[in-house]
Amino acid sequence: MIKQHFPAASELVYGCMGLGGSWDNNPITDADRRTAQEAVETALASGINMFDHADIYTLGKAEAIFGEILAAQPGLREKMILQSKCAIRFADDSGPKRYDFSAQWINRRVDESLKRLNIEQLDILMLHRPDPLIELDEVAETIGALIAHGKIKHIGVSNMNGFQMQYLQSALNSPIVVNQLELSLAARHFVEDGITFNTSENTQSGFASGTLEYCLSNQVQLQAWGALAQGRYTGGPTQGPFDAATAAMVSDLAQQYEVAAETIILAWLRRHPARIQPIIGTTNPQRIKACADASACTLSREDWYALFETARGNEVP
Ligand SMILES: NC(=O)c1ccc[n+]([C@@H]2O[C@H](COP(=O)([O-])OP(=O)(O)OC[C@H]3O[C@@H](n4cnc5c(N)ncnc54)[C@H](OP(=O)(O)O)[C@@H]3O)[C@@H](O)[C@H]2O)c1
């Protein structure tokens, strides 16, 4: 679906949250620069041309370090599709952590992101998390003006359910092109919600029914954050009672399909008909390369269900 708007878009997105060093105001170090340079180069060499940012990642340093790379190699910009987000505000002298869809905040943060990234236009601006204090007309006017002035090409959202999207879309003149949600073999509530409907198991799914269907019916690209499940099935620390068994199955399947373990994790997401676009957040070049085979691996129905049931620790109802 993203290809409707960006025909050359890669199947994977590189997530830049890990670039820029620490989440504080310490300056960017040369080591941070080397890490970022290597990650971006490895992503591009692996065929990944979409990059995901947010104004808050490492407090602006992720965008700034990326902007340094673009300044040093201006030819890279046209090979990339760049998206960023705004609307999360951390606690500061004016108040607690909060979300802010006001015109003043959105406009300010877009200008700051463009400046840090050293670019004229964001390909996609996403509203990072739904603001309960949303003033619909104000947001619509702000987004319309940002598009009209060429500061953003498209609008997207993140962590929104289908009803919130429908409400926002009702006031916008441009289509919402992306919704970014946590979706993975670990964050599998988007599947649980559908299959446990009408059973007592459904109470803990935490996923708003109809969100997948809204996105699919309205050509909204679903992007998965946390797509690698932070490595919990691919050699990273386990976090739940069924993780060890799932990691063992992932390892067996990797041998069987002759791909890396990370590829199996991404293939599980990509086997879903929603054609989810995984965002990979690893800064490790070996792991970035290991993800790049994802499109070469299609899991069988049986293996997809076997992974799902092992990860949830129980067969489907
Ligand atoms: N919209 C939102 O609200 C939202 C929220 C969170 C993230 N995001 C976006 O989604 C992207 C991906 O999210 P994410 O970083 O949470 O998810 P991820 O890709 O599932 O996980 C990446 C993290 O897990 C670690 N990791 C991965 N595989 C590992 C392994 N085998 N062993 C040890 N550690 C491993 C990585 O460390 P190494 O770097 O050392 O490999 C990195 O810290 C972010 O970069 C950001 O762009 C969006």
The ligand as an SDF file (V2000), in Angstrom:
LIG
                    3D

 48 52  0  0  0  0  0  0  0  0999 V2000
    5.6000    4.7730   16.8330 N   0  0  0  0  0  0  0  0  0  0  0  0
    6.0450    4.4400   18.0300 C   0  0  0  0  0  0  0  0  0  0  0  0
    5.4170    4.7030   19.0550 O   0  0  0  0  0  0  0  0  0  0  0  0
    7.3650    3.7280   18.1250 C   0  0  0  0  0  0  0  0  0  0  0  0
    7.7890    3.1820   19.3460 C   0  0  0  0  0  0  0  0  0  0  0  0
    9.0150    2.5290   19.3940 C   0  0  0  0  0  0  0  0  0  0  0  0
    9.7930    2.4220   18.2510 C   0  0  0  0  0  0  0  0  0  0  0  0
    9.3680    2.9840   17.0580 N   0  0  0  0  0  0  0  0  0  0  0  0
   10.1670    2.8570   15.8240 C   0  0  0  0  0  0  0  0  0  0  0  0
   10.3580    1.4850   15.5440 O   0  0  0  0  0  0  0  0  0  0  0  0
   11.7430    1.1770   15.4320 C   0  0  0  0  0  0  0  0  0  0  0  0
   11.9790   -0.2270   15.9490 C   0  0  0  0  0  0  0  0  0  0  0  0
   11.5550   -0.3250   17.3090 O   0  0  0  0  0  0  0  0  0  0  0  0
   12.4210   -1.0490   18.4250 P   0  0  0  0  0  0  0  0  0  0  0  0
   13.8020   -0.5460   18.3460 O   0  0  0  0  0  0  0  0  0  0  0  0
   11.6850   -0.9470   19.6860 O   0  0  0  0  0  0  0  0  0  0  0  0
   12.2890   -2.5440   17.9730 O   0  0  0  0  0  0  0  0  0  0  0  0
   13.1790   -3.7560   17.4520 P   0  0  0  0  0  0  0  0  0  0  0  0
   13.6920   -3.5180   16.1000 O   0  0  0  0  0  0  0  0  0  0  0  0
   12.3010   -4.9140   17.6980 O   0  0  0  0  0  0  0  0  0  0  0  0
   14.3720   -3.8460   18.4830 O   0  0  0  0  0  0  0  0  0  0  0  0
   15.5910   -3.1930   18.3480 C   0  0  0  0  0  0  0  0  0  0  0  0
   16.2900   -3.1890   19.6770 C   0  0  0  0  0  0  0  0  0  0  0  0
   16.4340   -4.5450   20.1030 O   0  0  0  0  0  0  0  0  0  0  0  0
   17.8180   -4.8690   20.1740 C   0  0  0  0  0  0  0  0  0  0  0  0
   17.9880   -6.1990   19.5370 N   0  0  0  0  0  0  0  0  0  0  0  0
   17.4650   -6.6560   18.4160 C   0  0  0  0  0  0  0  0  0  0  0  0
   17.8500   -7.9310   18.1610 N   0  0  0  0  0  0  0  0  0  0  0  0
   18.6260   -8.2520   19.1630 C   0  0  0  0  0  0  0  0  0  0  0  0
   19.3120   -9.4290   19.4790 C   0  0  0  0  0  0  0  0  0  0  0  0
   19.2610  -10.5190   18.7070 N   0  0  0  0  0  0  0  0  0  0  0  0
   20.0220   -9.4470   20.5840 N   0  0  0  0  0  0  0  0  0  0  0  0
   20.0660   -8.3590   21.3890 C   0  0  0  0  0  0  0  0  0  0  0  0
   19.4100   -7.2080   21.1430 N   0  0  0  0  0  0  0  0  0  0  0  0
   18.6910   -7.1500   20.0330 C   0  0  0  0  0  0  0  0  0  0  0  0
   18.5670   -3.8120   19.4000 C   0  0  0  0  0  0  0  0  0  0  0  0
   19.8640   -3.6430   19.9130 O   0  0  0  0  0  0  0  0  0  0  0  0
   21.0930   -3.4810   18.8690 P   0  0  0  0  0  0  0  0  0  0  0  0
   20.9890   -2.1040   18.3020 O   0  0  0  0  0  0  0  0  0  0  0  0
   22.2860   -3.6830   19.7300 O   0  0  0  0  0  0  0  0  0  0  0  0
   20.9430   -4.5530   17.8480 O   0  0  0  0  0  0  0  0  0  0  0  0
   17.6830   -2.5970   19.5910 C   0  0  0  0  0  0  0  0  0  0  0  0
   17.9510   -1.9500   20.8230 O   0  0  0  0  0  0  0  0  0  0  0  0
   12.4470    2.2990   16.2130 C   0  0  0  0  0  0  0  0  0  0  0  0
   13.7710    2.5160   15.7790 O   0  0  0  0  0  0  0  0  0  0  0  0
   11.5600    3.4750   15.8920 C   0  0  0  0  0  0  0  0  0  0  0  0
   11.9070    3.9920   14.6140 O   0  0  0  0  0  0  0  0  0  0  0  0
    8.1670    3.6140   17.0000 C   0  0  0  0  0  0  0  0  0  0  0  0
  1  2  1  0
  2  3  2  0
  2  4  1  0
  4  5  1  0
  4 48  2  0
  5  6  2  0
  6  7  1  0
  7  8  2  0
  8  9  1  0
  8 48  1  0
  9 10  1  0
  9 46  1  0
 10 11  1  0
 11 12  1  0
 11 44  1  0
 12 13  1  0
 13 14  1  0
 14 15  2  0
 14 16  1  0
 14 17  1  0
 17 18  1  0
 18 19  2  0
 18 20  1  0
 18 21  1  0
 21 22  1  0
 22 23  1  0
 23 24  1  0
 23 42  1  0
 24 25  1  0
 25 26  1  0
 25 36  1  0
 26 27  1  0
 26 35  1  0
 27 28  2  0
 28 29  1  0
 29 30  1  0
 29 35  2  0
 30 31  1  0
 30 32  2  0
 32 33  1  0
 33 34  2  0
 34 35  1  0
 36 37  1  0
 36 42  1  0
 37 38  1  0
 38 39  2  0
 38 40  1  0
 38 41  1  0
 42 43  1  0
 44 45  1  0
 44 46  1  0
 46 47  1  0
M  CHG  2   8   1  16  -1
M  END
$$$$
